[in-house]
Amino acid sequence: MKKTVSLTKEGKAELEQELESLLARRPAIAERLQTARSFGDLSENQEYTDARSEQKTVEIRIQEIEEILKNAKVIRAGARTKVGIGATVKLKLAGKAQTYSIVGPVEADPLNGKVSDESPIGKAILGLKVGEAFELPNGNKGKIVEIS
């Protein structure tokens, strides 16, 4: 059974753009391989080895993205009264105001404020309403300030 992947509209668009970019790289990589082959002995041909490595990396990522998009379920945005995937949440945590977007694991990027619904903070706040308190596994306590 295939696992459905939850994506925001923006996350799906980013993946589609990345896929398009990777597909556009294929001809240049093929050209590099052809040029490197013309240098002769492939066993000691670093240009060929590098081009094959790049080709492998690109092809693996293309397959990953295609699989994600094939199983993607786009999360609809709308008025929210509870924290859920696709919501942007302002909260007070350890005395500091913070804002996070709740996304699926594929889109998670904590350094840019996108936390997975499967992360400790995501699990702690899913389903909560404005004004409700929560506690993280590390003991930090917080409160939901706003949901959009």
N, CA, C and O atoms as a GROMACS GRO file, in nm:
protein
  592
    1MET      N    1   0.084  -0.119   0.000
    1MET     CA    2   0.000   0.000   0.000
    1MET      C    3   0.088   0.125   0.000
    1MET      O    4   0.182   0.135   0.079
    2LYS      N    5   0.060   0.217  -0.086
    2LYS     CA    6   0.138   0.339  -0.098
    2LYS      C    7   0.096   0.439   0.009
    2LYS      O    8  -0.022   0.449   0.043
    3LYS      N    9   0.193   0.512   0.060
    3LYS     CA   10   0.166   0.611   0.162
    3LYS      C   11   0.134   0.745   0.097
    3LYS      O   12   0.209   0.793   0.013
    4THR      N   13   0.022   0.804   0.136
    4THR     CA   14  -0.016   0.935   0.086
    4THR      C   15   0.076   1.039   0.150
    4THR      O   16   0.104   1.034   0.269
    5VAL      N   17   0.121   1.133   0.068
    5VAL     CA   18   0.210   1.239   0.114
    5VAL      C   19   0.132   1.369   0.118
    5VAL      O   20   0.079   1.413   0.016
    6SER      N   21   0.124   1.432   0.235
    6SER     CA   22   0.053   1.558   0.248
    6SER      C   23   0.147   1.672   0.211
    6SER      O   24   0.257   1.684   0.264
    7LEU      N   25   0.100   1.756   0.118
    7LEU     CA   26   0.178   1.871   0.073
    7LEU      C   27   0.091   1.995   0.072
    7LEU      O   28  -0.029   1.988   0.045
    8THR      N   29   0.151   2.108   0.100
    8THR     CA   30   0.081   2.234   0.080
    8THR      C   31   0.086   2.264  -0.069
    8THR      O   32   0.164   2.204  -0.143
    9LYS      N   33   0.004   2.356  -0.113
    9LYS     CA   34   0.002   2.397  -0.254
    9LYS      C   35   0.140   2.449  -0.294
    9LYS      O   36   0.190   2.419  -0.403
   10GLU      N   37   0.202   2.528  -0.205
   10GLU     CA   38   0.334   2.584  -0.231
   10GLU      C   39   0.441   2.474  -0.237
   10GLU      O   40   0.530   2.477  -0.322
   11GLY      N   41   0.431   2.378  -0.147
   11GLY     CA   42   0.527   2.268  -0.143
   11GLY      C   43   0.520   2.184  -0.270
   11GLY      O   44   0.623   2.140  -0.321
   12LYS      N   45   0.400   2.161  -0.320
   12LYS     CA   46   0.383   2.085  -0.444
   12LYS      C   47   0.445   2.163  -0.560
   12LYS      O   48   0.513   2.105  -0.645
   13ALA      N   49   0.420   2.292  -0.564
   13ALA     CA   50   0.475   2.376  -0.671
   13ALA      C   51   0.628   2.376  -0.668
   13ALA      O   52   0.693   2.371  -0.772
   14GLU      N   53   0.686   2.381  -0.548
   14GLU     CA   54   0.833   2.377  -0.534
   14GLU      C   55   0.889   2.245  -0.587
   14GLU      O   56   0.991   2.244  -0.656
   15LEU      N   57   0.823   2.135  -0.555
   15LEU     CA   58   0.868   2.005  -0.605
   15LEU      C   59   0.856   1.995  -0.756
   15LEU      O   60   0.945   1.942  -0.823
   16GLU      N   61   0.747   2.046  -0.810
   16GLU     CA   62   0.730   2.045  -0.956
   16GLU      C   63   0.837   2.129  -1.025
   16GLU      O   64   0.887   2.091  -1.131
   17GLN      N   65   0.872   2.241  -0.964
   17GLN     CA   66   0.977   2.327  -1.020
   17GLN      C   67   1.113   2.257  -1.012
   17GLN      O   68   1.192   2.262  -1.106
   18GLU      N   69   1.141   2.191  -0.900
   18GLU     CA   70   1.267   2.118  -0.887
   18GLU      C   71   1.274   2.005  -0.989
   18GLU      O   72   1.379   1.983  -1.050
   19LEU      N   73   1.164   1.934  -1.009
   19LEU     CA   74   1.160   1.826  -1.108
   19LEU      C   75   1.188   1.880  -1.248
   19LEU      O   76   1.265   1.821  -1.323
   20GLU      N   77   1.126   1.990  -1.281
   20GLU     CA   78   1.148   2.052  -1.413
   20GLU      C   79   1.294   2.089  -1.431
   20GLU      O   80   1.351   2.069  -1.538
   21SER      N   81   1.354   2.144  -1.327
   21SER     CA   82   1.496   2.182  -1.332
   21SER      C   83   1.586   2.060  -1.350
   21SER      O   84   1.680   2.064  -1.428
   22LEU      N   85   1.556   1.953  -1.279
   22LEU     CA   86   1.636   1.831  -1.290
   22LEU      C   87   1.623   1.768  -1.429
   22LEU      O   88   1.721   1.722  -1.487
   23LEU      N   89   1.502   1.768  -1.481
   23LEU     CA   90   1.481   1.712  -1.615
   23LEU      C   91   1.556   1.794  -1.720
   23LEU      O   92   1.606   1.739  -1.819
   24ALA      N   93   1.565   1.924  -1.698
   24ALA     CA   94   1.636   2.011  -1.792
   24ALA      C   95   1.788   1.986  -1.788
   24ALA      O   96   1.858   2.017  -1.884
   25ARG      N   97   1.838   1.930  -1.677
   25ARG     CA   98   1.982   1.902  -1.664
   25ARG      C   99   2.025   1.776  -1.739
   25ARG      O  100   2.143   1.759  -1.769
   26ARG      N  101   1.930   1.689  -1.770
   26ARG     CA  102   1.963   1.562  -1.834
   26ARG      C  103   2.046   1.577  -1.962
   26ARG      O  104   2.147   1.509  -1.975
   27PRO      N  105   2.007   1.664  -2.057
   27PRO     CA  106   2.085   1.675  -2.182
   27PRO      C  107   2.231   1.719  -2.157
   27PRO      O  108   2.322   1.668  -2.222
   28ALA      N  109   2.251   1.810  -2.065
   28ALA     CA  110   2.387   1.857  -2.036
   28ALA      C  111   2.471   1.745  -1.975
   28ALA      O  112   2.590   1.732  -2.007
   29ILE      N  113   2.412   1.665  -1.890
   29ILE     CA  114   2.484   1.552  -1.831
   29ILE      C  115   2.518   1.449  -1.938
   29ILE      O  116   2.629   1.395  -1.941
   30ALA      N  117   2.423   1.422  -2.026
   30ALA     CA  118   2.448   1.326  -2.135
   30ALA      C  119   2.562   1.376  -2.224
   30ALA      O  120   2.645   1.297  -2.268
   31GLU      N  121   2.565   1.505  -2.249
   31GLU     CA  122   2.673   1.562  -2.330
   31GLU      C  123   2.807   1.549  -2.259
   31GLU      O  124   2.908   1.516  -2.322
   32ARG      N  125   2.808   1.574  -2.128
   32ARG     CA  126   2.932   1.557  -2.051
   32ARG      C  127   2.981   1.413  -2.056
   32ARG      O  128   3.101   1.388  -2.069
   33LEU      N  129   2.889   1.319  -2.046
   33LEU     CA  130   2.926   1.177  -2.054
   33LEU      C  131   2.986   1.143  -2.190
   33LEU      O  132   3.087   1.074  -2.200
   34GLN      N  133   2.922   1.192  -2.294
   34GLN     CA  134   2.971   1.165  -2.430
   34GLN      C  135   3.111   1.223  -2.450
   34GLN      O  136   3.199   1.158  -2.506
   35THR      N  137   3.131   1.346  -2.403
   35THR     CA  138   3.262   1.409  -2.414
   35THR      C  139   3.367   1.331  -2.336
   35THR      O  140   3.478   1.308  -2.384
   36ALA      N  141   3.331   1.291  -2.213
   36ALA     CA  142   3.425   1.218  -2.127
   36ALA      C  143   3.461   1.082  -2.188
   36ALA      O  144   3.575   1.038  -2.177
   37ARG      N  145   3.363   1.016  -2.250
   37ARG     CA  146   3.391   0.888  -2.316
   37ARG      C  147   3.496   0.903  -2.426
   37ARG      O  148   3.576   0.813  -2.450
   38SER      N  149   3.494   1.017  -2.492
   38SER     CA  150   3.588   1.039  -2.603
   38SER      C  151   3.732   1.053  -2.555
   38SER      O  152   3.825   1.046  -2.635
   39PHE      N  153   3.752   1.072  -2.425
   39PHE     CA  154   3.887   1.086  -2.371
   39PHE      C  155   3.959   0.952  -2.361
   39PHE      O  156   4.079   0.948  -2.336
   40GLY      N  157   3.885   0.843  -2.380
   40GLY     CA  158   3.950   0.712  -2.378
   40GLY      C  159   3.918   0.630  -2.255
   40GLY      O  160   3.804   0.630  -2.208
   41ASP      N  161   4.018   0.562  -2.202
   41ASP     CA  162   4.008   0.467  -2.091
   41ASP      C  163   3.917   0.519  -1.979
   41ASP      O  164   3.951   0.616  -1.910
   42LEU      N  165   3.800   0.455  -1.961
   42LEU     CA  166   3.702   0.500  -1.863
   42LEU      C  167   3.742   0.466  -1.720
   42LEU      O  168   3.693   0.528  -1.626
   43SER      N  169   3.831   0.369  -1.702
   43SER     CA  170   3.869   0.329  -1.566
   43SER      C  171   3.951   0.437  -1.495
   43SER      O  172   3.953   0.442  -1.372
   44GLU      N  173   4.017   0.522  -1.570
   44GLU     CA  174   4.097   0.629  -1.509
   44GLU      C  175   4.052   0.766  -1.557
   44GLU      O  176   4.132   0.859  -1.565
   45ASN      N  177   3.925   0.777  -1.589
   45ASN     CA  178   3.871   0.899  -1.647
   45ASN      C  179   3.784   0.969  -1.542
   45ASN      O  180   3.667   0.934  -1.525
   46GLN      N  181   3.841   1.067  -1.472
   46GLN     CA  182   3.770   1.135  -1.365
   46GLN      C  183   3.649   1.213  -1.417
   46GLN      O  184   3.546   1.220  -1.349
   47GLU      N  185   3.660   1.272  -1.536
   47GLU     CA  186   3.547   1.346  -1.593
   47GLU      C  187   3.426   1.254  -1.611
   47GLU      O  188   3.312   1.291  -1.582
   48TYR      N  189   3.453   1.133  -1.660
   48TYR     CA  190   3.346   1.036  -1.681
   48TYR      C  191   3.286   0.993  -1.546
   48TYR      O  192   3.164   0.987  -1.532
   49THR      N  193   3.370   0.965  -1.450
   49THR     CA  194   3.324   0.924  -1.317
   49THR      C  195   3.237   1.033  -1.254
   49THR      O  196   3.132   1.003  -1.197
   50ASP      N  197   3.281   1.157  -1.264
   50ASP     CA  198   3.204   1.269  -1.208
   50ASP      C  199   3.068   1.285  -1.277
   50ASP      O  200   2.966   1.306  -1.212
   51ALA      N  201   3.068   1.274  -1.410
   51ALA     CA  202   2.944   1.288  -1.486
   51ALA      C  203   2.847   1.174  -1.452
   51ALA      O  204   2.727   1.198  -1.439
   52ARG      N  205   2.898   1.051  -1.437
   52ARG     CA  206   2.812   0.937  -1.399
   52ARG      C  207   2.755   0.956  -1.259
   52ARG      O  208   2.639   0.924  -1.234
   53SER      N  209   2.837   1.009  -1.169
   53SER     CA  210   2.791   1.034  -1.033
   53SER      C  211   2.679   1.138  -1.032
   53SER      O  212   2.578   1.122  -0.964
   54GLU      N  213   2.699   1.245  -1.108
   54GLU     CA  214   2.596   1.349  -1.116
   54GLU      C  215   2.469   1.292  -1.178
   54GLU      O  216   2.358   1.322  -1.132
   55GLN      N  217   2.484   1.212  -1.282
   55GLN     CA  218   2.368   1.152  -1.348
   55GLN      C  219   2.290   1.064  -1.249
   55GLN      O  220   2.167   1.068  -1.245
   56LYS      N  221   2.361   0.986  -1.172
   56LYS     CA  222   2.296   0.898  -1.074
   56LYS      C  223   2.219   0.980  -0.970
   56LYS      O  224   2.104   0.949  -0.938
   57THR      N  225   2.282   1.084  -0.918
   57THR     CA  226   2.219   1.170  -0.818
   57THR      C  227   2.092   1.235  -0.874
   57THR      O  228   1.988   1.236  -0.808
   58VAL      N  229   2.102   1.287  -0.994
   58VAL     CA  230   1.987   1.354  -1.057
   58VAL      C  231   1.874   1.254  -1.082
   58VAL      O  232   1.758   1.284  -1.054
   59GLU      N  233   1.906   1.137  -1.134
   59GLU     CA  234   1.803   1.038  -1.165
   59GLU      C  235   1.734   0.987  -1.038
   59GLU      O  236   1.612   0.965  -1.038
   60ILE      N  237   1.810   0.969  -0.932
   60ILE     CA  238   1.749   0.924  -0.805
   60ILE      C  239   1.652   1.030  -0.753
   60ILE      O  240   1.542   0.997  -0.709
   61ARG      N  241   1.693   1.157  -0.759
   61ARG     CA  242   1.607   1.265  -0.711
   61ARG      C  243   1.482   1.278  -0.798
   61ARG      O  244   1.374   1.305  -0.747
   62ILE      N  245   1.497   1.260  -0.929
   62ILE     CA  246   1.381   1.265  -1.019
   62ILE      C  247   1.281   1.157  -0.979
   62ILE      O  248   1.161   1.182  -0.972
   63GLN      N  249   1.330   1.036  -0.954
   63GLN     CA  250   1.242   0.926  -0.914
   63GLN      C  251   1.173   0.957  -0.781
   63GLN      O  252   1.054   0.929  -0.765
   64GLU      N  253   1.248   1.014  -0.686
   64GLU     CA  254   1.190   1.048  -0.555
   64GLU      C  255   1.077   1.148  -0.572
   64GLU      O  256   0.968   1.131  -0.517
   65ILE      N  257   1.103   1.254  -0.648
   65ILE     CA  258   1.002   1.359  -0.666
   65ILE      C  259   0.880   1.305  -0.739
   65ILE      O  260   0.767   1.334  -0.700
   66GLU      N  261   0.902   1.227  -0.844
   66GLU     CA  262   0.788   1.170  -0.918
   66GLU      C  263   0.703   1.082  -0.828
   66GLU      O  264   0.580   1.084  -0.837
   67GLU      N  265   0.766   1.004  -0.740
   67GLU     CA  266   0.693   0.918  -0.647
   67GLU      C  267   0.614   1.003  -0.546
   67GLU      O  268   0.498   0.972  -0.516
   68ILE      N  269   0.676   1.108  -0.495
   68ILE     CA  270   0.607   1.197  -0.400
   68ILE      C  271   0.486   1.261  -0.468
   68ILE      O  272   0.377   1.261  -0.412
   69LEU      N  273   0.506   1.316  -0.587
   69LEU     CA  274   0.396   1.384  -0.657
   69LEU      C  275   0.284   1.287  -0.694
   69LEU      O  276   0.167   1.324  -0.692
   70LYS      N  277   0.319   1.163  -0.726
   70LYS     CA  278   0.220   1.063  -0.762
   70LYS      C  279   0.129   1.032  -0.641
   70LYS      O  280   0.011   1.003  -0.658
   71ASN      N  281   0.186   1.038  -0.521
   71ASN     CA  282   0.112   1.004  -0.400
   71ASN      C  283   0.072   1.127  -0.317
   71ASN      O  284   0.033   1.116  -0.201
   72ALA      N  285   0.084   1.245  -0.378
   72ALA     CA  286   0.059   1.369  -0.305
   72ALA      C  287  -0.090   1.398  -0.288
   72ALA      O  288  -0.172   1.374  -0.376
   73LYS      N  289  -0.119   1.451  -0.172
   73LYS     CA  290  -0.253   1.501  -0.142
   73LYS      C  291  -0.232   1.646  -0.100
   73LYS      O  292  -0.166   1.674   0.000
   74VAL      N  293  -0.288   1.738  -0.177
   74VAL     CA  294  -0.269   1.880  -0.147
   74VAL      C  295  -0.365   1.920  -0.036
   74VAL      O  296  -0.484   1.891  -0.040
   75ILE      N  297  -0.309   1.988   0.063
   75ILE     CA  298  -0.386   2.033   0.179
   75ILE      C  299  -0.455   2.163   0.144
   75ILE      O  300  -0.392   2.256   0.094
   76ARG      N  301  -0.581   2.169   0.169
   76ARG     CA  302  -0.656   2.292   0.140
   76ARG      C  303  -0.641   2.391   0.253
   76ARG      O  304  -0.653   2.357   0.371
   77ALA      N  305  -0.616   2.514   0.216
   77ALA     CA  306  -0.608   2.621   0.315
   77ALA      C  307  -0.748   2.676   0.338
   77ALA      O  308  -0.834   2.668   0.250
   78GLY      N  309  -0.770   2.729   0.452
   78GLY     CA  310  -0.901   2.786   0.482
   78GLY      C  311  -0.901   2.839   0.624
   78GLY      O  312  -0.799   2.838   0.693
   79ALA      N  313  -1.016   2.884   0.666
   79ALA     CA  314  -1.028   2.934   0.803
   79ALA      C  315  -1.001   2.819   0.898
   79ALA      O  316  -1.057   2.710   0.884
   80ARG      N  317  -0.917   2.842   0.993
   80ARG     CA  318  -0.878   2.736   1.085
   80ARG      C  319  -0.909   2.775   1.230
   80ARG      O  320  -0.882   2.887   1.274
   81THR      N  321  -0.966   2.680   1.300
   81THR     CA  322  -0.989   2.701   1.443
   81THR      C  323  -0.898   2.611   1.524
   81THR      O  324  -0.879   2.632   1.644
   82LYS      N  325  -0.841   2.508   1.457
   82LYS     CA  326  -0.749   2.416   1.523
   82LYS      C  327  -0.621   2.406   1.442
   82LYS      O  328  -0.621   2.429   1.320
   83VAL      N  329  -0.511   2.372   1.508
   83VAL     CA  330  -0.383   2.352   1.440
   83VAL      C  331  -0.390   2.224   1.358
   83VAL      O  332  -0.428   2.119   1.409
   84GLY      N  333  -0.352   2.235   1.231
   84GLY     CA  334  -0.349   2.120   1.143
   84GLY      C  335  -0.244   2.142   1.035
   84GLY      O  336  -0.182   2.248   1.029
   85ILE      N  337  -0.222   2.042   0.951
   85ILE     CA  338  -0.125   2.055   0.843
   85ILE      C  339  -0.173   2.167   0.750
   85ILE      O  340  -0.290   2.173   0.713
   86GLY      N  341  -0.081   2.254   0.715
   86GLY     CA  342  -0.112   2.368   0.629
   86GLY      C  343  -0.135   2.496   0.707
   86GLY      O  344  -0.140   2.604   0.648
   87ALA      N  345  -0.148   2.486   0.838
   87ALA     CA  346  -0.172   2.604   0.921
   87ALA      C  347  -0.040   2.675   0.953
   87ALA      O  348   0.065   2.612   0.962
   88THR      N  349  -0.050   2.805   0.971
   88THR     CA  350   0.061   2.883   1.023
   88THR      C  351   0.022   2.918   1.166
   88THR      O  352  -0.085   2.971   1.192
   89VAL      N  353   0.112   2.887   1.258
   89VAL     CA  354   0.080   2.900   1.400
   89VAL      C  355   0.178   2.995   1.468
   89VAL      O  356   0.300   2.979   1.458
   90LYS      N  357   0.123   3.093   1.537
   90LYS     CA  358   0.205   3.180   1.622
   90LYS      C  359   0.188   3.126   1.763
   90LYS      O  360   0.077   3.104   1.811
   91LEU      N  361   0.302   3.107   1.829
   91LEU     CA  362   0.296   3.056   1.965
   91LEU      C  363   0.401   3.120   2.053
   91LEU      O  364   0.498   3.180   2.006
   92LYS      N  365   0.378   3.107   2.179
   92LYS     CA  366   0.474   3.154   2.278
   92LYS      C  367   0.536   3.028   2.336
   92LYS      O  368   0.467   2.944   2.395
   93LEU      N  369   0.669   3.015   2.319
   93LEU     CA  370   0.739   2.895   2.363
   93LEU      C  371   0.862   2.938   2.439
   93LEU      O  372   0.946   3.011   2.386
   94ALA      N  373   0.875   2.892   2.561
   94ALA     CA  374   0.988   2.927   2.647
   94ALA      C  375   1.006   3.078   2.655
   94ALA      O  376   1.118   3.128   2.655
   95GLY      N  377   0.893   3.150   2.662
   95GLY     CA  378   0.896   3.295   2.678
   95GLY      C  379   0.922   3.373   2.550
   95GLY      O  380   0.929   3.496   2.554
   96LYS      N  381   0.935   3.306   2.438
   96LYS     CA  382   0.962   3.374   2.311
   96LYS      C  383   0.848   3.350   2.213
   96LYS      O  384   0.791   3.241   2.207
   97ALA      N  385   0.814   3.454   2.135
   97ALA     CA  386   0.714   3.441   2.030
   97ALA      C  387   0.779   3.375   1.908
   97ALA      O  388   0.887   3.416   1.865
   98GLN      N  389   0.713   3.274   1.854
   98GLN     CA  390   0.765   3.203   1.737
   98GLN      C  391   0.650   3.173   1.642
   98GLN      O  392   0.535   3.159   1.684
   99THR      N  393   0.683   3.164   1.513
   99THR     CA  394   0.583   3.132   1.412
   99THR      C  395   0.631   3.011   1.333
   99THR      O  396   0.745   3.006   1.288
  100TYR      N  397   0.542   2.914   1.315
  100TYR     CA  398   0.573   2.794   1.239
  100TYR      C  399   0.460   2.763   1.141
  100TYR      O  400   0.343   2.788   1.169
  101SER      N  401   0.498   2.709   1.028
  101SER     CA  402   0.401   2.652   0.935
  101SER      C  403   0.406   2.502   0.959
  101SER      O  404   0.514   2.443   0.965
  102ILE      N  405   0.289   2.440   0.972
  102ILE     CA  406   0.283   2.296   0.994
  102ILE      C  407   0.269   2.230   0.857
  102ILE      O  408   0.173   2.256   0.784
  103VAL      N  409   0.365   2.145   0.824
  103VAL     CA  410   0.369   2.080   0.693
  103VAL      C  411   0.390   1.930   0.712
  103VAL      O  412   0.414   1.883   0.823
  104GLY      N  413   0.382   1.857   0.602
  104GLY     CA  414   0.412   1.714   0.605
  104GLY      C  415   0.563   1.695   0.612
  104GLY      O  416   0.637   1.791   0.590
  105PRO      N  417   0.609   1.575   0.640
  105PRO     CA  418   0.753   1.549   0.655
  105PRO      C  419   0.836   1.582   0.530
  105PRO      O  420   0.953   1.619   0.542
  106VAL      N  421   0.777   1.570   0.412
  106VAL     CA  422   0.850   1.596   0.288
  106VAL      C  423   0.889   1.743   0.277
  106VAL      O  424   0.996   1.775   0.225
  107GLU      N  425   0.804   1.832   0.324
  107GLU     CA  426   0.828   1.977   0.313
  107GLU      C  427   0.903   2.036   0.432
  107GLU      O  428   0.946   2.151   0.426
  108ALA      N  429   0.919   1.960   0.538
  108ALA     CA  430   0.977   2.014   0.661
  108ALA      C  431   1.112   2.082   0.637
  108ALA      O  432   1.199   2.028   0.569
  109ASP      N  433   1.126   2.200   0.694
  109ASP     CA  434   1.248   2.279   0.686
  109ASP      C  435   1.252   2.369   0.809
  109ASP      O  436   1.221   2.488   0.800
  110PRO      N  437   1.289   2.312   0.924
  110PRO     CA  438   1.282   2.386   1.050
  110PRO      C  439   1.357   2.519   1.050
  110PRO      O  440   1.315   2.614   1.116
  111LEU      N  441   1.467   2.526   0.979
  111LEU     CA  442   1.544   2.651   0.976
  111LEU      C  443   1.466   2.764   0.909
  111LEU      O  444   1.496   2.881   0.929
  112ASN      N  445   1.366   2.728   0.829
  112ASN     CA  446   1.282   2.828   0.763
  112ASN      C  447   1.140   2.829   0.818
  112ASN      O  448   1.047   2.875   0.752
  113GLY      N  449   1.123   2.778   0.940
  113GLY     CA  450   0.994   2.785   1.007
  113GLY      C  451   0.890   2.685   0.962
  113GLY      O  452   0.772   2.702   0.991
  114LYS      N  453   0.931   2.580   0.890
  114LYS     CA  454   0.837   2.477   0.845
  114LYS      C  455   0.864   2.350   0.925
  114LYS      O  456   0.966   2.284   0.906
  115VAL      N  457   0.772   2.316   1.015
  115VAL     CA  458   0.791   2.197   1.097
  115VAL      C  459   0.691   2.089   1.057
  115VAL      O  460   0.576   2.116   1.023
  116SER      N  461   0.738   1.966   1.063
  116SER     CA  462   0.657   1.851   1.027
  116SER      C  463   0.552   1.824   1.133
  116SER      O  464   0.573   1.848   1.252
  117ASP      N  465   0.439   1.774   1.087
  117ASP     CA  466   0.334   1.732   1.181
  117ASP      C  467   0.380   1.612   1.263
  117ASP      O  468   0.317   1.578   1.363
  118GLU      N  469   0.490   1.546   1.220
  118GLU     CA  470   0.543   1.430   1.291
  118GLU      C  471   0.657   1.466   1.386
  118GLU      O  472   0.707   1.381   1.459
  119SER      N  473   0.699   1.594   1.385
  119SER     CA  474   0.806   1.638   1.474
  119SER      C  475   0.750   1.653   1.616
  119SER      O  476   0.628   1.657   1.634
  120PRO      N  477   0.837   1.660   1.716
  120PRO     CA  478   0.786   1.677   1.853
  120PRO      C  479   0.696   1.799   1.870
  120PRO      O  480   0.592   1.791   1.935
  121ILE      N  481   0.736   1.912   1.812
  121ILE     CA  482   0.651   2.032   1.826
  121ILE      C  483   0.522   2.015   1.747
  121ILE      O  484   0.415   2.056   1.792
  122GLY      N  485   0.531   1.956   1.629
  122GLY     CA  486   0.411   1.932   1.549
  122GLY      C  487   0.311   1.844   1.620
  122GLY      O  488   0.192   1.874   1.625
  123LYS      N  489   0.361   1.734   1.677
  123LYS     CA  490   0.274   1.642   1.751
  123LYS      C  491   0.211   1.711   1.871
  123LYS      O  492   0.094   1.687   1.904
  124ALA      N  493   0.289   1.796   1.937
  124ALA     CA  494   0.242   1.861   2.060
  124ALA      C  495   0.129   1.961   2.034
  124ALA      O  496   0.041   1.979   2.118
  125ILE      N  497   0.130   2.025   1.917
  125ILE     CA  498   0.031   2.131   1.894
  125ILE      C  499  -0.083   2.092   1.798
  125ILE      O  500  -0.181   2.165   1.789
  126LEU      N  501  -0.072   1.980   1.729
  126LEU     CA  502  -0.180   1.939   1.638
  126LEU      C  503  -0.312   1.928   1.712
  126LEU      O  504  -0.320   1.868   1.819
  127GLY      N  505  -0.415   1.987   1.655
  127GLY     CA  506  -0.549   1.979   1.712
  127GLY      C  507  -0.580   2.081   1.820
  127GLY      O  508  -0.693   2.089   1.868
  128LEU      N  509  -0.480   2.161   1.859
  128LEU     CA  510  -0.504   2.260   1.963
  128LEU      C  511  -0.569   2.386   1.906
  128LEU      O  512  -0.561   2.413   1.786
  129LYS      N  513  -0.634   2.461   1.994
  129LYS     CA  514  -0.700   2.587   1.956
  129LYS      C  515  -0.623   2.703   2.016
  129LYS      O  516  -0.538   2.684   2.103
  130VAL      N  517  -0.655   2.824   1.970
  130VAL     CA  518  -0.593   2.945   2.024
  130VAL      C  519  -0.618   2.951   2.174
  130VAL      O  520  -0.729   2.929   2.222
  131GLY      N  521  -0.511   2.981   2.248
  131GLY     CA  522  -0.520   2.993   2.393
  131GLY      C  523  -0.484   2.865   2.467
  131GLY      O  524  -0.462   2.868   2.588
  132GLU      N  525  -0.479   2.752   2.397
  132GLU     CA  526  -0.447   2.626   2.463
  132GLU      C  527  -0.297   2.612   2.484
  132GLU      O  528  -0.216   2.659   2.404
  133ALA      N  529  -0.263   2.548   2.595
  133ALA     CA  530  -0.123   2.527   2.631
  133ALA      C  531  -0.077   2.388   2.587
  133ALA      O  532  -0.158   2.298   2.566
  134PHE      N  533   0.054   2.375   2.574
  134PHE     CA  534   0.112   2.245   2.537
  134PHE      C  535   0.246   2.230   2.605
  134PHE      O  536   0.304   2.327   2.654
  135GLU      N  537   0.296   2.107   2.608
  135GLU     CA  538   0.428   2.080   2.664
  135GLU      C  539   0.503   1.989   2.568
  135GLU      O  540   0.448   1.889   2.518
  136LEU      N  541   0.628   2.024   2.541
  136LEU     CA  542   0.713   1.943   2.454
  136LEU      C  543   0.779   1.833   2.534
  136LEU      O  544   0.788   1.842   2.656
  137PRO      N  545   0.827   1.728   2.466
  137PRO     CA  546   0.894   1.618   2.538
  137PRO      C  547   1.012   1.663   2.623
  137PRO      O  548   1.045   1.598   2.722
  138ASN      N  549   1.078   1.774   2.584
  138ASN     CA  550   1.193   1.822   2.662
  138ASN      C  551   1.151   1.904   2.784
  138ASN      O  552   1.236   1.952   2.858
  139GLY      N  553   1.021   1.919   2.805
  139GLY     CA  554   0.971   1.991   2.922
  139GLY      C  555   0.935   2.136   2.897
  139GLY      O  556   0.872   2.198   2.982
  140ASN      N  557   0.974   2.192   2.783
  140ASN     CA  558   0.936   2.331   2.750
  140ASN      C  559   0.786   2.340   2.734
  140ASN      O  560   0.721   2.252   2.676
  141LYS      N  561   0.731   2.450   2.787
  141LYS     CA  562   0.587   2.471   2.780
  141LYS      C  563   0.558   2.590   2.691
  141LYS      O  564   0.638   2.684   2.683
  142GLY      N  565   0.444   2.585   2.624
  142GLY     CA  566   0.406   2.692   2.535
  142GLY      C  567   0.256   2.709   2.529
  142GLY      O  568   0.180   2.637   2.593
  143LYS      N  569   0.216   2.809   2.449
  143LYS     CA  570   0.075   2.840   2.435
  143LYS      C  571   0.049   2.886   2.292
  143LYS      O  572   0.130   2.960   2.236
  144ILE      N  573  -0.062   2.845   2.234
  144ILE     CA  574  -0.101   2.886   2.099
  144ILE      C  575  -0.155   3.028   2.104
  144ILE      O  576  -0.247   3.056   2.180
  145VAL      N  577  -0.097   3.118   2.024
  145VAL     CA  578  -0.139   3.258   2.025
  145VAL      C  579  -0.233   3.287   1.908
  145VAL      O  580  -0.332   3.358   1.923
  146GLU      N  581  -0.201   3.232   1.790
  146GLU     CA  582  -0.282   3.260   1.670
  146GLU      C  583  -0.267   3.146   1.570
  146GLU      O  584  -0.162   3.083   1.560
  147ILE      N  585  -0.375   3.120   1.498
  147ILE     CA  586  -0.373   3.017   1.392
  147ILE      C  587  -0.427   3.081   1.265
  147ILE      O  588  -0.532   3.145   1.267
  148SER      N  589  -0.354   3.064   1.156
  148SER     CA  590  -0.403   3.115   1.028
  148SER      C  591  -0.378   3.013   0.920
  148SER      O  592  -0.412   3.037   0.804
   0.00000   0.00000   0.00000
